[in-house]
Amino acid sequence: MSLSKKMLRDIKINKTQFIAIFLMAFIGIFAYSGIYGEYYGLVQTSNEFYDQTNIADGWIYNTDFDDSTLDKVSGFSTQAERQEVVQSVADMENQPDIKLHFTEKGKISKFYTTDGEDFNVRDESGVWLDKRFADARELHVGDNITLEFDNITITKEIKGLGYSPEYVFQVSPSSLTPDFNQMGFAYLSYKAYPENLEYNTLLVKYDASDDEFTKKLDDSIDYQSFTKKEDHLSVSKFADEMAQHKMIGDVFPIVFVLVTFLTLLTTMNRIIAHQRTQIGILKAVGFTDKSIILHYISLGFWPVLAGAILGLITGPMIIPQMFYPTMTSSYSMPSWHPGFDMSFVYIAVLMVVMSVLVTYLSCRRISKENPANTLRPKAPNTSSKSFIEKSRFWNSLSFNLRWNWRDARRNKFRALMAIVGVMGCVALLIAAFGMNDSMAELKSWEYDDISHYESKLLLSSEANPLELYYILNETNGSFIMQQSMEIKTDGGEDTVTLLVTNNTDLISYTDSDRNQIDIDEGDVSISKKLADRFNLTIGDEVRWHIVGDDEWVSSKIGQIHAEPISQGLIMSPDTLEDQGLDFTPTNILTNDSFGENFQSIKSVTSIDKMEESWNQMTTAVMMMVYVVTFVAVALAILVLYNLTILSFTEMEREIATLKVLGFKTKVLRKLLLTQNVIFTSIGFVLGIPIGFYFMTLMLDAAGDSLYYIPTLTLGNILLSAIITFAISIGVNLLFSDKISDLNMVEALKDVE
């Protein structure tokens, strides 16, 4: 028989094991290339979009940038152009907010047109509108839209629809995810502005570092604030999203590949050890060591190669597509596509090379033996008595435990592989379920412990005060002021949230342990995550201003609160007015299910809708949890299945001996089950802290807006235990019949 025919016969006889090898290679590469393909897709797609639109390196804000100021900034920047950015209200149902950009050149942070004409800076009759808003409102190219701002009304023809690099993510005033029906943006020519234009935004491109540019800026002009690209809300939010996906790509797929390799190692060793006699026969009839080694290398090579190639192709095709529907609900870009990186190929090649190396090392040991020795069954491993075996405690142990202890000591590598394999799978399960638990805790914290209202009413900027107070009295509600603010400290700067509330029972304040606290009158409280990020403590001062307001104020931190969803400052209306700022309500909170129609109310959001918004915001992470859980379970099955086969193969002679001595099949099954449960238990216990560490890495990469507290619940541990031990016991039961059908003559051949 030729070796090629033998290879086909070996594959047929051991098809279950080779399918397992193929599946492990496939799942490992599928998960690695798929999860990383989704991450690299986000990076490459966003970078392409930013490059095509020439996104600004920075935004300078002031009340007016005249020609002299523009010339000064142009002197130390590579590009500079001015815009007048104003908030307008569209003349439509519910009066949606549209941010207008009257641009002078349209060369920096360009409007990306997908429908209609390209943006024309000389066209004073047209408007280029946010495509997401237009789709939500069923607006098309050629329609007219009326916009009101600063007591000015303009009507323009929609000349184009598209996207902007400044609005990949938009902040919604009424939900955690963008409400494209209620907000959008538009680009217009500077000629479309009906009065004298005073530019309030200066977009710049520069080659210097951010610090160097800021220093030159400070020395050259007076301005209100400067935001570098990394701190721009849209850019930073999408960067946080990508960072979280990268962390998943850094942690989970590597575990998949490592567990796959370790299991592959044990599987190939088992197959070669099981065919020891066949190798001796081949050597005896004249086959060279080289041809025998190549034969067994091919057994490991082809399944791993096929699995790696299939995983390499299907991973980037399937996994990213699972995330795009949820990603597009929160982020806006003209195209989404998977990415590719040569590391995918390198990992696949590494797995194939390692399978070849593992098989070679296993064959090499046998090839050094002469045919006569190879024809004999391999002598069982031996070990000296351990300290435990010499102690009195040893005699108190049952035969089951003593037998398994000695078997594990004789086969240390197999025991180690079993423990490591289970440990890796448990770590993935703990991390995945921990992410789910942590998100559930955040949701409960926000909507059970902090928010006690039923409806949140968004007020119109042109609200009638009398109508507002009527609504307030009718609903027994409370005014709040919730606005974006820019904060500066020695540790950096960021755009966060300002919350100004009366003393109301509709909102509670909490510490990091979710215990309710009071914010004293006169105190400015900062969220703990923001305080930790900027290394701030009680008594430190911060500078801040409301976005859109020119006036900067300094405040001393009086308290620190913990907020899971929104980071920033909290104070009372009197405290705000002590800072020299006016309390301007933006919302009414009420315990009523508000459904009436008032012109002063732009929109009404129920607490149920907010929870739906939270679920939508976390859908991408939940999808990752599902993917990781599925792959972890699949790997656990394959790992334990292969290790059980290995255990049974290595213990065939011992089991046959025990049967001859009168041990019943039921007792022998218990021996194998005990060993499986012991190894699984050790791997499970060791996997818990590793899983918690993985979960902590994931939560730390969640971005600056969410305050995750890593949560390892008893339910997480129990669910992971149920899955792990159910797989372990289930796989063990599959081998019950093998004990009954054991070939006693073959297994009891003596080692001569």
GURO-73030 format. One record per residue (C-alpha): x, y, z. Coordinates in steps of 0.1 Angstrom, whole numbers, plus 2048, in hexadecimal, padded with zeros to 3 digits. Layout:
<rec <X Y Z>> ...
! end
This chain:
<rec <800 800 800>> <rec <80E 823 7F7>> <rec <810 83D 812>> <rec <7F7 853 7FF>> <rec <7DD 837 801>> <rec <7E6 832 826>> <rec <7E1 857 82C>> <rec <7BE 855 81D>> <rec <7B6 836 832>> <rec <7C4 846 852>> <rec <7AE 865 84B>> <rec <790 84F 845>> <rec <796 83A 865>> <rec <79D 858 87A>> <rec <785 86F 869>> <rec <776 87C 889>> <rec <798 887 896>> <rec <7A2 897 875>> <rec <781 8A9 873>> <rec <788 8B6 896>> <rec <7AA 8C2 88C>> <rec <79B 8D3 86D>> <rec <780 8E3 882>> <rec <799 8F0 89D>> <rec <7AF 8FF 882>> <rec <791 90E 871>> <rec <781 91C 890>> <rec <7A2 92B 89C>> <rec <7AA 93D 87C>> <rec <785 945 875>> <rec <782 957 897>> <rec <7A4 968 894>> <rec <7A0 975 870>> <rec <77B 97C 874>> <rec <77D 991 894>> <rec <79D 9A3 888>> <rec <78D 9A7 866>> <rec <771 9BA 875>> <rec <789 9D0 889>> <rec <7A0 9D7 86B>> <rec <781 9DE 856>> <rec <777 9F9 86E>> <rec <79A A08 86E>> <rec <79F A06 849>> <rec <77C A12 840>> <rec <77E A30 858>> <rec <7A1 A39 84D>> <rec <796 A38 828>> <rec <778 A4E 830>> <rec <78D A66 845>> <rec <7A8 A68 829>> <rec <78E A6D 80D>> <rec <77D A89 820>> <rec <79E A98 82D>> <rec <792 A99 851>> <rec <7A0 AB6 865>> <rec <7BD AB1 87D>> <rec <7AC ACB 895>> <rec <78F AE2 89A>> <rec <794 B05 8A8>> <rec <775 B17 8B6>> <rec <76F B3C 8BB>> <rec <753 B55 8B6>> <rec <763 B63 896>> <rec <781 B5A 881>> <rec <78A B78 86B>> <rec <7A2 B78 84E>> <rec <7BF B83 864>> <rec <7BA B65 87C>> <rec <7B7 B4D 85F>> <rec <7D8 B5A 850>> <rec <7EA B55 872>> <rec <7DE B32 876>> <rec <7E5 B2A 851>> <rec <809 B33 859>> <rec <810 B15 86E>> <rec <7F6 AFC 860>> <rec <7F6 AEA 83F>> <rec <7D1 AF1 838>> <rec <7B8 B07 849>> <rec <794 B11 841>> <rec <777 B21 852>> <rec <753 B16 859>> <rec <735 B25 86A>> <rec <725 B08 87D>> <rec <702 B0F 88B>> <rec <6E6 AF9 899>> <rec <6C6 AFC 886>> <rec <6A3 AED 888>> <rec <693 ADE 869>> <rec <66F AE8 861>> <rec <662 AC4 865>> <rec <64F AAF 87D>> <rec <65F AAF 8A0>> <rec <677 ACA 894>> <rec <697 AB6 890>> <rec <6B9 AC6 896>> <rec <6D0 ACB 879>> <rec <6F3 AD8 87E>> <rec <6FD AEF 861>> <rec <720 AF3 853>> <rec <724 B12 83E>> <rec <746 B0B 82F>> <rec <75E B22 81E>> <rec <772 B08 809>> <rec <765 AE5 811>> <rec <789 AD6 80F>> <rec <78D ACA 833>> <rec <775 AB1 842>> <rec <763 AB0 821>> <rec <73F AA6 81B>> <rec <73F A83 80C>> <rec <723 A82 7F2>> <rec <712 A61 7EB>> <rec <6F2 A6E 7D9>> <rec <6EF A8D 7C3>> <rec <709 AA7 7BB>> <rec <72B AAB 7CB>> <rec <72D AC7 7E5>> <rec <731 AE9 7D3>> <rec <73E B05 7E9>> <rec <731 B1F 7D0>> <rec <70D B12 7CF>> <rec <6F9 B29 7E6>> <rec <6D7 B18 7DE>> <rec <6DF AF5 7E8>> <rec <6E4 AE1 808>> <rec <6F6 AC0 80C>> <rec <6E5 AAB 826>> <rec <6ED A8E 83E>> <rec <6E3 A6E 82C>> <rec <6D8 A5C 84C>> <rec <6C1 A79 855>> <rec <6B4 A7B 831>> <rec <6AC A56 831>> <rec <69B A58 852>> <rec <685 A75 847>> <rec <681 A68 823>> <rec <692 A86 813>> <rec <6A1 A84 7F1>> <rec <6B7 A98 7DA>> <rec <6A2 AB4 7CB>> <rec <68C AB9 7E9>> <rec <68C ADA 7FC>> <rec <693 ADD 821>> <rec <68C AFB 837>> <rec <6A4 B03 854>> <rec <6A1 B1C 870>> <rec <6BE B2A 885>> <rec <6C6 B4A 897>> <rec <6A3 B58 88D>> <rec <6AC B52 868>> <rec <699 B3B 851>> <rec <6A8 B2C 831>> <rec <69A B14 818>> <rec <6B3 B00 802>> <rec <6B1 AE5 7E8>> <rec <6C1 AC4 7F2>> <rec <6DE AC0 7D9>> <rec <6EF AA2 7E8>> <rec <6ED A88 804>> <rec <70B A79 815>> <rec <722 A76 833>> <rec <73B A8B 847>> <rec <75A A7F 859>> <rec <74F A95 876>> <rec <72F A82 87A>> <rec <739 A5D 87A>> <rec <729 A5E 89C>> <rec <70F A77 8A6>> <rec <703 A7E 8CA>> <rec <6DD A7A 8CD>> <rec <6CC A91 8E6>> <rec <6B1 A77 8EE>> <rec <6C3 A55 8ED>> <rec <6E4 A43 8F1>> <rec <6E5 A3B 8CC>> <rec <6E1 A54 8AF>> <rec <6BD A5D 8A7>> <rec <6C0 A65 882>> <rec <69C A6F 880>> <rec <6A2 A8B 899>> <rec <6C4 A98 890>> <rec <6DC A9D 873>> <rec <6F4 AB5 862>> <rec <6F7 AC8 842>> <rec <712 ADA 82E>> <rec <70C AFA 81B>> <rec <721 B14 808>> <rec <72B B33 81C>> <rec <717 B46 801>> <rec <6F8 B35 80E>> <rec <6FA B48 82F>> <rec <6E0 B64 82D>> <rec <6F3 B7E 842>> <rec <717 B88 848>> <rec <72A B69 850>> <rec <740 B67 870>> <rec <752 B46 870>> <rec <753 B34 892>> <rec <766 B15 889>> <rec <789 B11 879>> <rec <793 AEF 86C>> <rec <7B8 AE9 869>> <rec <7D1 ACF 85C>> <rec <7F4 ACF 869>> <rec <815 ABB 869>> <rec <820 AC4 88C>> <rec <816 AB0 8AB>> <rec <7F6 ABA 8BD>> <rec <80A ACA 8DA>> <rec <820 ADE 8C2>> <rec <803 AEA 8AE>> <rec <7F0 AF4 8CE>> <rec <80E B07 8DB>> <rec <810 B1B 8BA>> <rec <7EB B21 8BB>> <rec <7ED B2F 8DE>> <rec <809 B46 8D3>> <rec <7F7 B52 8B4>> <rec <7D2 B59 8BA>> <rec <7B6 B5B 8D4>> <rec <79D B3F 8D2>> <rec <784 B2D 8E7>> <rec <78E B09 8E4>> <rec <7A1 AF0 8CE>> <rec <797 ACC 8C8>> <rec <7B1 AB5 8B8>> <rec <7A5 A98 8A2>> <rec <7A9 A7D 8BC>> <rec <793 A90 8D4>> <rec <777 A98 8BB>> <rec <758 A87 8C8>> <rec <750 A74 8A8>> <rec <774 A69 8A2>> <rec <77A A60 8C7>> <rec <75A A4C 8CA>> <rec <761 A38 8AB>> <rec <785 A33 8B7>> <rec <778 A26 8D8>> <rec <762 A0D 8C5>> <rec <77F A01 8B1>> <rec <795 9FE 8CF>> <rec <77C 9E7 8E0>> <rec <77A 9D1 8C1>> <rec <7A0 9D0 8BF>> <rec <7A2 9C5 8E3>> <rec <78A 9A8 8DB>> <rec <7A0 9A1 8BD>> <rec <7C0 9A2 8D3>> <rec <7B3 98B 8EE>> <rec <799 971 8E2>> <rec <7A7 965 8C0>> <rec <7C9 960 8CF>> <rec <7BA 949 8E9>> <rec <7A8 936 8CD>> <rec <7C8 931 8BA>> <rec <7DC 926 8D9>> <rec <7C2 90D 8E4>> <rec <7BF 900 8C1>> <rec <7E5 8FB 8BF>> <rec <7E7 8E9 8E0>> <rec <7CB 8D2 8D7>> <rec <7DA 8CC 8B5>> <rec <7FA 8C2 8C7>> <rec <7EA 8A8 8DC>> <rec <7D5 89B 8C0>> <rec <7F2 895 8A8>> <rec <806 884 8C4>> <rec <7E9 86D 8CB>> <rec <7E5 863 8A6>> <rec <80A 85C 8A2>> <rec <80C 848 8C3>> <rec <7ED 834 8B9>> <rec <7FD 82A 898>> <rec <81F 821 8A7>> <rec <81D 7FD 89B>> <rec <813 808 878>> <rec <832 81E 877>> <rec <847 800 882>> <rec <839 7EB 865>> <rec <840 807 84C>> <rec <864 809 858>> <rec <867 7E3 857>> <rec <85B 7E0 832>> <rec <874 7FB 826>> <rec <863 81D 828>> <rec <87D 837 831>> <rec <87A 84D 850>> <rec <876 86C 83A>> <rec <858 85D 827>> <rec <847 852 847>> <rec <84C 875 857>> <rec <83E 886 838>> <rec <820 86F 839>> <rec <817 878 85C>> <rec <81F 89C 857>> <rec <806 89C 83B>> <rec <7EB 88E 853>> <rec <7EE 8AE 868>> <rec <7F7 8C5 84C>> <rec <7D9 8C1 835>> <rec <7BC 8C4 84E>> <rec <7CD 8E2 85F>> <rec <7D4 8F3 83D>> <rec <7B1 8ED 831>> <rec <7A2 8FB 852>> <rec <7BA 919 852>> <rec <7B2 922 82E>> <rec <78C 91E 833>> <rec <78E 933 853>> <rec <7A3 94D 842>> <rec <789 951 826>> <rec <769 94F 83A>> <rec <773 961 85A>> <rec <776 984 84B>> <rec <757 97D 835>> <rec <73F 972 851>> <rec <748 981 873>> <rec <74B 9A6 868>> <rec <729 9A4 856>> <rec <719 999 878>> <rec <724 9BA 887>> <rec <71C 9D3 86B>> <rec <6F6 9D6 870>> <rec <6FC 9E0 895>> <rec <719 9F7 88C>> <rec <706 A0A 871>> <rec <6EA A11 88A>> <rec <703 A26 89F>> <rec <71D A32 886>> <rec <71B A42 864>> <rec <734 A3B 848>> <rec <72E A37 822>> <rec <73B A14 821>> <rec <743 9F6 838>> <rec <759 9DA 82E>> <rec <76F 9BF 83F>> <rec <794 9C6 842>> <rec <7B2 9B0 83C>> <rec <7D4 9AE 84C>> <rec <7F2 998 844>> <rec <7F1 98C 868>> <rec <7D4 976 85E>> <rec <7EA 963 845>> <rec <807 962 85E>> <rec <7F2 952 879>> <rec <7E4 939 860>> <rec <806 931 853>> <rec <813 92E 877>> <rec <7F8 916 880>> <rec <800 900 862>> <rec <825 901 869>> <rec <820 8F9 88D>> <rec <80B 8DB 884>> <rec <827 8CF 86D>> <rec <840 8D5 889>> <rec <82C 8C3 8A3>> <rec <826 8A5 88C>> <rec <84B 8A4 882>> <rec <857 8A4 8A6>> <rec <83F 888 8AF>> <rec <84A 873 891>> <rec <86E 87B 895>> <rec <870 869 8B7>> <rec <861 849 8A9>> <rec <876 84B 889>> <rec <895 848 89E>> <rec <88A 826 8AC>> <rec <892 806 899>> <rec <875 7F3 889>> <rec <876 7D8 8A4>> <rec <870 7F1 8C0>> <rec <857 805 8AC>> <rec <842 7E5 8A7>> <rec <83E 7E1 8CC>> <rec <823 7F5 8DE>> <rec <831 814 8F0>> <rec <83A 80C 914>> <rec <823 81E 92C>> <rec <831 83D 93E>> <rec <83E 838 961>> <rec <843 84F 97E>> <rec <852 84D 9A1>> <rec <83D 850 9C0>> <rec <834 873 9C9>> <rec <834 882 9EC>> <rec <80E 87E 9ED>> <rec <810 859 9E4>> <rec <828 853 A01>> <rec <812 865 A1A>> <rec <7F6 855 A30>> <rec <7DD 86B A1D>> <rec <7E3 856 9FE>> <rec <7D4 837 A0E>> <rec <7B4 84A A16>> <rec <7AD 852 9F2>> <rec <797 83C 9DC>> <rec <7A5 826 9C0>> <rec <795 83E 9A7>> <rec <7A8 85C 9B3>> <rec <7C9 849 9B8>> <rec <7C7 83B 995>> <rec <7C0 85D 985>> <rec <7DC 86E 999>> <rec <7F5 854 98D>> <rec <7E8 856 969>> <rec <7EB 87C 969>> <rec <80F 87A 977>> <rec <819 861 95C>> <rec <809 877 941>> <rec <811 89A 94C>> <rec <810 8A9 92A>> <rec <7ED 89C 922>> <rec <7E0 8A8 944>> <rec <7F0 8CB 93E>> <rec <7E0 8CD 91B>> <rec <7BE 8C4 929>> <rec <7C0 8DE 944>> <rec <7CE 8F9 92D>> <rec <7B3 8F2 913>> <rec <797 8F4 92C>> <rec <7A6 913 93B>> <rec <7A7 925 91A>> <rec <783 91D 912>> <rec <777 926 935>> <rec <78A 948 933>> <rec <777 950 913>> <rec <755 946 922>> <rec <75C 95A 942>> <rec <767 979 92E>> <rec <749 977 916>> <rec <72F 971 931>> <rec <740 98C 946>> <rec <73C 9A5 92B>> <rec <718 99D 929>> <rec <714 99F 94F>> <rec <727 9C0 951>> <rec <710 9D0 936>> <rec <6F2 9C3 948>> <rec <6FF 9D2 968>> <rec <704 9F4 957>> <rec <6E1 9F3 949>> <rec <6D3 9EB 96B>> <rec <6E8 A05 97C>> <rec <6DD A21 964>> <rec <6B8 A18 960>> <rec <6B0 A09 983>> <rec <6C7 A1B 99B>> <rec <6CB A3D 98A>> <rec <6AE A45 973>> <rec <68C A44 984>> <rec <677 A57 96A>> <rec <660 A49 950>> <rec <664 A64 935>> <rec <67F A7C 92A>> <rec <671 A9A 916>> <rec <68A AAC 8FF>> <rec <682 AD1 8FF>> <rec <682 AE7 8E0>> <rec <69B B03 8DE>> <rec <67D B1A 8D8>> <rec <668 B0C 8F3>> <rec <64C B22 902>> <rec <655 B26 928>> <rec <630 B27 932>> <rec <629 B07 91F>> <rec <647 AF6 92F>> <rec <63C AFF 952>> <rec <619 AF3 94A>> <rec <628 AD1 93E>> <rec <63F AD0 95D>> <rec <621 AD5 975>> <rec <60B ABD 962>> <rec <625 AA1 962>> <rec <633 AA8 984>> <rec <655 AA9 972>> <rec <677 AB8 977>> <rec <68D ACE 961>> <rec <6B0 AC3 959>> <rec <6CB AD2 944>> <rec <6E0 AB9 931>> <rec <6FA AC6 919>> <rec <71C ABE 90A>> <rec <739 AD0 91A>> <rec <75E AD2 914>> <rec <774 ACC 932>> <rec <799 AD4 936>> <rec <7B1 AC8 951>> <rec <7D6 AC3 954>> <rec <7D0 A9F 94B>> <rec <7BF AA8 929>> <rec <79E AB2 91B>> <rec <77E AA2 90F>> <rec <75B AA9 905>> <rec <744 A9B 920>> <rec <721 AA0 92E>> <rec <714 ABB 946>> <rec <6F6 AB2 95A>> <rec <6E4 ACC 96F>> <rec <6C7 AC0 983>> <rec <6B0 ACC 99F>> <rec <6AC AB7 9BE>> <rec <696 A9D 9AE>> <rec <68E A79 9B7>> <rec <68D A71 991>> <rec <6B3 A6E 990>> <rec <6CA A5F 9AA>> <rec <6EF A63 9AD>> <rec <705 A44 9B6>> <rec <728 A3A 9BF>> <rec <73C A1E 9AF>> <rec <72B A04 9C4>> <rec <709 A11 9B8>> <rec <701 A1F 9DA>> <rec <6EC A3F 9D9>> <rec <6FE A5F 9E2>> <rec <6F3 A84 9E5>> <rec <704 AA0 9D2>> <rec <705 ABD 9EA>> <rec <6F9 ADF 9DF>> <rec <716 AF4 9D3>> <rec <72B AD6 9CA>> <rec <736 ACD 9A7>> <rec <738 AA7 9A3>> <rec <74E A96 989>> <rec <748 A72 97D>> <rec <761 A59 98A>> <rec <76D A4C 968>> <rec <774 A70 95D>> <rec <786 A77 97E>> <rec <79B A58 97B>> <rec <7A3 A60 957>> <rec <7B0 A83 95F>> <rec <7BE A79 981>> <rec <7A6 A91 994>> <rec <79C A91 9B8>> <rec <785 AA5 9CE>> <rec <792 AC9 9D1>> <rec <7A2 ACA 9AE>> <rec <796 AE4 994>> <rec <78A ADF 971>> <rec <783 AF7 955>> <rec <765 AF2 93F>> <rec <74C B02 928>> <rec <72B AF8 919>> <rec <72F AEF 8F4>> <rec <722 B0C 8E1>> <rec <728 B25 8FD>> <rec <747 B3B 8FD>> <rec <74B B3E 922>> <rec <764 B28 934>> <rec <760 B23 95A>> <rec <775 B12 975>> <rec <766 AFB 98F>> <rec <773 AE9 9AD>> <rec <76A AC5 9B0>> <rec <755 ABF 9CF>> <rec <74A A9B 9CA>> <rec <74F A7D 9B4>> <rec <732 A68 9A8>> <rec <731 A48 993>> <rec <71D A48 973>> <rec <71C A2A 95B>> <rec <712 A3B 93B>> <rec <719 A60 93A>> <rec <73A A6F 947>> <rec <73C A94 952>> <rec <731 AAC 96C>> <rec <712 AAE 981>> <rec <706 ACD 995>> <rec <6E6 ADF 9A0>> <rec <6D7 AFD 98D>> <rec <6E2 B14 9AA>> <rec <706 B07 9A7>> <rec <706 B0D 982>> <rec <6FA B30 987>> <rec <715 B36 9A1>> <rec <72D B2E 984>> <rec <71E B4B 971>> <rec <70A B35 959>> <rec <6E4 B33 953>> <rec <6D0 B14 95A>> <rec <6BF B0C 938>> <rec <6A9 AED 93A>> <rec <6AD AD5 91E>> <rec <697 AB9 92A>> <rec <67A AB1 942>> <rec <67A A91 955>> <rec <659 A82 960>> <rec <64A A63 96E>> <rec <62D A65 956>> <rec <62B A53 934>> <rec <62A A74 921>> <rec <618 A73 900>> <rec <609 A96 8FA>> <rec <613 AAD 8DD>> <rec <623 ACE 8E6>> <rec <637 AE5 8D0>> <rec <650 AEA 8EC>> <rec <657 AC4 8EE>> <rec <66D AB8 8D1>> <rec <66D A93 8DB>> <rec <663 A7C 8F7>> <rec <679 A5E 900>> <rec <66C A44 918>> <rec <682 A31 930>> <rec <67A A11 91C>> <rec <686 A22 8FC>> <rec <6A6 A2B 90E>> <rec <6AC A07 918>> <rec <6A6 9FD 8F4>> <rec <6C0 A17 8EA>> <rec <6D8 A08 903>> <rec <6D1 9E5 8F4>> <rec <6D8 9F3 8D1>> <rec <6F8 A04 8DC>> <rec <705 9E4 8EB>> <rec <6FA 9CC 8CF>> <rec <71D 9CC 8BF>> <rec <72D 9C1 8E0>> <rec <712 9A7 8E5>> <rec <718 999 8C3>> <rec <73C 995 8CC>> <rec <732 983 8EC>> <rec <71D 96B 8D8>> <rec <739 964 8BF>> <rec <753 95E 8DB>> <rec <73B 948 8EE>> <rec <733 933 8CF>> <rec <758 92E 8C6>> <rec <761 928 8EB>> <rec <747 90C 8ED>> <rec <752 8FD 8CC>> <rec <776 8FD 8D6>> <rec <76D 8EE 8F8>> <rec <75C 8D1 8E7>> <rec <779 8CB 8CF>> <rec <793 8CF 8EB>> <rec <782 8B7 903>> <rec <779 89E 8E8>> <rec <79C 89C 8DB>> <rec <7AB 89A 8FE>> <rec <792 87E 907>> <rec <79D 86B 8E9>> <rec <7C1 86F 8F3>> <rec <7BA 864 916>> <rec <7A8 845 90B>> <rec <7C3 83C 8F2>> <rec <7DF 83F 90B>> <rec <7CB 82C 925>> <rec <7BF 80F 910>> <rec <7D7 7F6 91F>> <rec <7D0 801 942>> <rec <7AA 800 93D>> <rec <7AD 7DD 92D>> <rec <7C2 7D1 94B>> <rec <7A8 7DE 963>> <rec <78C 7CC 950>> <rec <79F 7AC 952>> <rec <7A3 7B1 977>> <rec <77D 7B3 97A>> <rec <775 7D8 97A>> <rec <753 7DF 96B>> <rec <74E 7F6 94D>> <rec <73B 80E 964>> <rec <759 812 97B>> <rec <771 818 95E>> <rec <75A 832 950>> <rec <75B 843 972>> <rec <781 843 971>> <rec <781 856 950>> <rec <766 86D 95B>> <rec <778 875 97B>> <rec <797 87E 968>> <rec <784 894 950>> <rec <772 8A6 96C>> <rec <792 8AC 980>> <rec <7A4 8BB 962>> <rec <786 8CF 959>> <rec <782 8DC 97C>> <rec <7A7 8E7 97E>> <rec <7A4 8F8 95C>> <rec <784 908 966>> <rec <791 917 986>> <rec <7B1 924 975>> <rec <79C 932 958>> <rec <787 948 96E>> <rec <7A1 962 977>> <rec <7AF 962 953>> <rec <78C 968 946>> <rec <786 984 95F>> <rec <7A7 994 953>> <rec <79C 991 92F>> <rec <77B 9A1 938>> <rec <78D 9BE 94A>> <rec <7A2 9C4 92B>> <rec <782 9C5 916>> <rec <770 9DD 92E>> <rec <78E 9F4 930>> <rec <78D 9F8 90A>> <rec <768 A02 90A>> <rec <76F A27 907>> <rec <76C A45 91D>> <rec <746 A49 91E>> <rec <73D A29 92F>> <rec <748 A21 952>> <rec <74A 9FB 953>> <rec <751 9E9 973>> <rec <75D 9C5 96C>> <rec <743 9AE 97B>> <rec <749 989 981>> <rec <728 97C 98D>> <rec <71F 95A 99B>> <rec <708 955 97D>> <rec <725 95A 965>> <rec <73A 940 978>> <rec <71D 927 97A>> <rec <713 92A 956>> <rec <738 926 94B>> <rec <73A 908 962>> <rec <71A 8F8 955>> <rec <726 8FC 931>> <rec <74A 8EF 938>> <rec <740 8D2 94D>> <rec <723 8C8 937>> <rec <73B 8C6 919>> <rec <754 8B3 92E>> <rec <73B 899 93B>> <rec <729 897 919>> <rec <74A 890 906>> <rec <754 876 920>> <rec <733 864 91C>> <rec <739 861 8F7>> <rec <756 849 8FF>> <rec <742 832 915>> <rec <73D 819 8F9>> <rec <762 819 8F1>> <rec <769 809 913>> <rec <750 7EE 90D>> <rec <75D 7E7 8E9>> <rec <781 7E8 8F3>> <rec <797 7CE 8E0>> <rec <7A5 7BC 8FE>> <rec <7BF 7A8 8EA>> <rec <7CD 7C6 8D8>> <rec <7CE 7DC 8F7>> <rec <7DF 7C1 90D>> <rec <7FC 7BA 8F6>> <rec <81A 7B9 90D>> <rec <837 7D0 909>> <rec <853 7B8 900>> 
! end
